[in-house]
Amino acid sequence: MQSLRMIENWPVPTAAVAVVRADGSVAGAYGPQEHRFPLASVTKLLAAYAALVAIEEGAVELDEPAGPEGATVRHLLAHTSGLAFDEPRTMAAPGTRRIYSNAGFEALGDHLAEATEIPFPQYLREAVLEPLGMGATELAGSPAKDGVSTVADLVRFAAELQAPRLLAPETVAAATSVVFPGLTGVLPGYGHQKPNDWGLGFEIRDGKSPHWTGASSSARTFGHFGQSGTFLWVDPEAGDTGAACVALTDRAFGPWAIDAWPPLTDAVLAELGSA
């Protein structure tokens, strides 16, 4: 895909990108696919998927208590537990505000570790990474932000999101649909969004503006970006059957990303549409 060569002009030391179709085939790739990059908050997608596996296995339930008083696993996944961004301090009653929270995902990791009696990084590896052949991916700390991976590995994960093998398709559909609709909140880097729609660990595009995806991205697009200059989106309406895009860099998110990411996404979607 010619559109992927746009990363040559990104002001970053290293970048890699790939597009994977819903059938798991790679539509295009550019840059060092096996280079390991810090994921920052793209880690949350992997952590959320592991949590969903735990739910399907019966180790935990979506609506069991977890985190601050009155909160549940569902609240933690959907950033509605009321916990602050980066500290275990309660700022709102559960279910009343969308407060994007690293602390919430750390509480989720602790809850899952207690329920399964397996350290969360190990559970993630056994439940998600090993079955998908993601051998270059690891979690070396917080389930909110301390993942390391490659584009090649995340292509496998993006394929899983579009044609699930580890989870029931209905589970993934529910996780990538809006949970607690209508809540307002701040999308980090992009300001206040009304509403700030989210699924179970997955950010939902809907009508958000400004946004890190493209102007031509469908409202059904879901995914995440990271402060380390990384993103993964899945657009079920891309091309004929849907597609995903993974981009990893080693420059922190900032104005360069706000300027560079949407044109890449729009170019990818245009190329997929004309294929």
N, C-alpha and C positions, 0 to 999 in steps of 0.2 A: 504494500500500500504506500503510494507516494506521500500521502498526508503525514505519515509517521516521521518522515524526514524533517518535519518542522522542528523537531527537538534539537536539530543541529544549531538552531538560532536561539535556543534558550540560554540565558546567562547562568549556566550551572557547570560545575566541573565534570560531572558524570550524569548521564541520563539514559534510561532504557524504557521502551514502550512496546506494548503488544496489544493486538485486538483478537478476541476469540469469539467465534460464533456460538450459537446456542447448541449446535451439534458437537461442540468441543474442538472443532477444527480451528487452527490459527489462521486468521485472515491476513495477518501481517505482523512483522516484528522488526524492531530497529534498536540498535544499541546493545550493550553487553547483557545478554539475557541471564547469565549465571552470576552476575555481580551481586553481592549481598549488600542490601541497603537497610538502614533503620527505617521502620515503618511508621513510627509515631502512632497516631490514632487510627490508622488503617488496621492496627492490631485489634481494635475493637470488633471488627468483622469476624476475625478468627475466634476471638473469645466468645462472641455471641453465638457462633455456630456450635462451639463446644457446649455452651449452655443449653442450646436446643437439643443436642444429642443427649445430654443428661436428662432433660425433660422427657424425651421419647423413651429413654431407658427406664424411667420411673425413679431415678435417683432424687430428683426434686420435682416440684410442681410450680407452674407459672404463678399461681396465686397463693403460695405459701409465704409466711412472713420472712423477710430478709432485709438487712440494712436497718435504717432508722425505724423508730416505732411507727407502726401503721403502714409501712412499706412492704412490698412483695418483690419476688423475682421479676415479675412483669414491670413493676415501677423502675427497678434498677436498669433493666435492659432498655427501657424507653426514655430514660433521663427524666423521669417524673417522680423520683424518690424524695425530692426536696433537698438532697445533699448539695453542698457547694461544689464549685468547679474542681478544686484541687485539695480539699481538706474535708475531713469527716465532720463537717458542721452543718446542721440542719437549717435551711433558709426558708422552707415553705412546707406546708402540709402535703403529703403524698397525693399525686394526681391533680394538683392545682396549677403547677407551672412546669414549663419545660426548661429545666436548668441543666445544661450540658455538664456532665460530671465525670471526671476521671475517678474521683473518690467513689462514685457509685459503682463503677466497673471493678474497682478494687474490692469493694464490699461484696460484689457478686462473686469474684474469684475466691474470696475467703469462705463465702457461704457454700460454694460448690465443693471446695476442698474439704470442708467439714462434713458435708453430706456424703461425699464419695470416699472419704478417708484416703484421698490421693492428692498430692500437691497439684495445684492447678496447671502449672506448666507441663507436668507429666500427663495429666488428664487430656489437655489439649493435644499433646503429641500422639497419645494412643487413640483418641476419639476422632481426630480430624487429620492431622499432618501425615501420620504413617499410612492410613488407608488411602489417602490421595496421592501418595508418593512425593510428598513435599519435604524431601530430605535436607534441603538447605535452609529450612525455616525453623526458627526456635524462639521461644519466649524466655527471656533472661531477666524477668522482673515483673513489673506491673502489667496486668492484663488489659490495662487501658492504653499503654503506649510503648511497651518495651519489646515488641516483636522485631525480628530481623528476617528478611526474606529476599527472594529474587523474583524478577519478572516471570521467569520460567515456572517457578513454583506457584505464583499467584495466578498464572494462566490456568493451572489445574483447578485452583479454587474457584476462579471465575466460571469455569466450565461446570463445576459442581453446583454453583448457584443457579445456573440456567437449566440444568438437567440433573436434579439431585439423586444421588445414590446412597448417601449416608443418612438422609432424612426423608420423610414422606414429602412429596411435592406440596401437599396441603400445609405442612408445617412451614415450609419456606415461603409459600404464598402469604400466610398469615404474618410471618416475620417481616415481610417486605411490603406490607400494607400499613396504613396509618393506625397507630395505637394511641388512645386518648386524643381523639381529633379535636382541633380547634384551639389547642393551647399555644400561647405565644411564648417567645423566648429569643435568646441571642444565638445566632449561628456564628461560632468563632471565626473571626476574620472578615465576616460579612454583615455583622450588625443585627439589629432587631428584625425578626421575621414574624409576621402575623398572618396566618399561623406558622409555627415552626414545627412542621410535621415530621414525625419520626416513626419508624417501626420498632421491632425488637432488636435493637443494635444497629439497624440500618437507617441511614438518613434517607428521607423520601424527597425527591425533587419537587413534586407538585408545582405550584406557581411561584416559588420563591424567587425573589429578585432583590439584590444581586445574588448570583450563585456561581459556584465553581465549575458547574457543567456548562453546556452550550446553550445558545439561544434556541437551537433546534432540538434540544433534548426533550423527550416526551415527559409528561407529568408523572409517568410511572417509573421513571429512572430512579434507581436506588444505589447506595454505595457509601463511600466515606473518603475524606481526604485527611492527610496528616501534616502536622507542623514541620515535618522533616522534608517537605516538598514532594509528597507522594499522593496518589489517588487511585481508586478503583471504582468504576461505575458499571452498572448493568442497565441497559436500556432495552426492555422487552419489545419495543417497537422499532428498533434499529434494523435497517435492511428489511428482509422478508420475514425473518423468524426471531430477531433479537440478536444482540451482541453485547460484549463487554470490552472495556478498555482498562488496561493497567499501565500506569506511568510511575516510575520511581526515579528520584534524583537524590543528590547529596547536598542540596542547598535548602536552607530553611524557608518555609513558606513566607511570602511577603508580596509586595506589589508586583514583583516579576511574575509570580504565579497567577495572580488575579488577572494580569494582562495576557499571559501565555496559554493558560489552560483552556478557556472557552473556545478560542479559535481552533485549537487542535481538535477538540471534541466536535465542533461543527464541521471541520474538514473530514474527520473520520466518518461521521454520519452521512455526509454528502457522498463520500466515496462508496460507502456501503450501499447507499440508495441507488447509485448508478451502476453497481456491479451486475 
